[in-house]
Amino acid sequence: MKAILPAPIIVPLGGAALTLALHRRTVWQRVAALAAVAGVLASSVAILVEVAKGGPIAVQVGGWSFPLGITLVADLFAALVLVVSAATVLAVLVFAIGQLSMAMEARYFYPLYLVLTAGVSASLLTGDLFNLFVAFEVTLIASYALITVGAEKPQIRPAVTYVVVNLFASTFFVTAVALVYATVGTVNMGDLAHKITTLDPQLQQSLALLFVVVFGIKAAIFPLFFWLPDSYPTAPTPVTAVFAGLLTKIGVYALIRSQTVIFAGAGIPRAVILSIAGATMIVGVLGAIAQDDIKRILSFHIISQIGYMVFGLGISTVAGLAAAILYILHHIPVKTSLFLVGGLIEEKTGTGALHRLGGLARRMPLAGLLFMIPALSLAGIPPLSGFFGKLALAEAGTSSGLYVVVGISLGVSLLTLFSMMKVWAGVFWGEPDEPPPLEEARGAGKLALPPLMTAAAAALISLTLAIALGVEPLYRLCARAAQGLSDTSSYVQAVTGR
């Protein structure tokens, strides 16, 4: 079964090459892209099943012996995130097929989307820091293009901000990798787990903090989040949705991976991580409350919710890590589905501005239902998936005596509910202050939702409901994944063979 480990990377890259060759045949591009992403999902499920049965698995690509070659490794943490990510990518692709015009599809959307998918998979499966850098760059190069070529009228200023910030982060990242290699002589994570402990404790801590900054920019934690609210809302809905669901979570994944597998003994003060978590929650939710546009509100909520995941890391216990993993798995489809529903609303009205919307509960009742479920889940209302994620974090935090941060997380949940109700009231009730741009949206009749786009959003929301229904066995898997992050012996053995 180890042979299937490269599949989530190779299949979308092969699909990207095929869709590029089929550039003038849009229908066949769609078929090839769907087949490739379905292949990623199928191989991801197979990897999860294998890892859940037998523990971490690793492959040395090209037959090079450890630690010289490229190492791919999957443990429960990587496999769980990979499966949810692949399902999300597939749903967004279906939504894109239903929304994008032929002209937009002709701008190499499918090859770029598949390259992005390969980069996400590689980020989750790579076993060394340098190839993590490469995977991030593959993802970012595709995202640079998607954020501009996917739009009818490319937004250059937000795209430039996105590119410049991520170029800075990439430079910082490769510098940090070079420092690690110069200091220890390896960048393989399994090898680093042992060798990093031989360094002076202050040097370990300095390197650990360096990677907190590197991955903190990618994850948009406080105070490194400033680039996100302007960059995401300007892209087309499928692009924004996949960015919102996956890219910042890949940053959080890398942050958790590095601080547990590599720098577990570095001794970063818990107060530092917890302060970052609390500030990220507060700033994100306050920013959301201040906005008047659906996408901007949801973009600020990305920042706020990242704080909960960092909180789980800061708790520094198996229960805290398990809660963080569960929260990541819940948040990926919830946040993505909210952006997709926002895209449905924009598709039929021409705007996401709250003051130009209103009364859509009568005209788009299904959209109201599709928005309400993930919105309440984001706020942590039972019995939805967000409630269980926040409950697990609160229990882990309380058990560790972190009452202040637990209190902040509960207060931010109430503010999240307030901002979601602000969107609900502004979009689905009352009357607009100004008429929406599209003439069709100015009447009184019902607005028919695009079937394919609606089905994609509904499928992703169904995934969030499935997470809530199956939360007990899922949490057990998360706890096992967290145990593997706390005790890295099985991970190291899979990678090093010893």
Salt bridges, closest charged atoms under 4 A:
ASP75 OD2 - ARG257 NH1 2.65
GLU105 OE1 - ARG30 NH2 2.87
ASP191 OD2 - LYS195 NZ 3.30
ASP191 OD1 - ARG498 NH2 3.91
ASP230 OD1 - ARG296 NH1 3.17
ASP292 OD2 - HIS355 ND1 2.60
GLU431 OE2 - ARG362 NH2 3.52
GLU434 OE2 - HIS355 NE2 3.65
GLU434 OE1 - ARG356 NE 4.00
GLU439 OE1 - ARG442 NH1 3.58
GLU440 OE2 - LYS348 NZ 3.71
GLU472 OE2 - ARG476 NH1 3.49
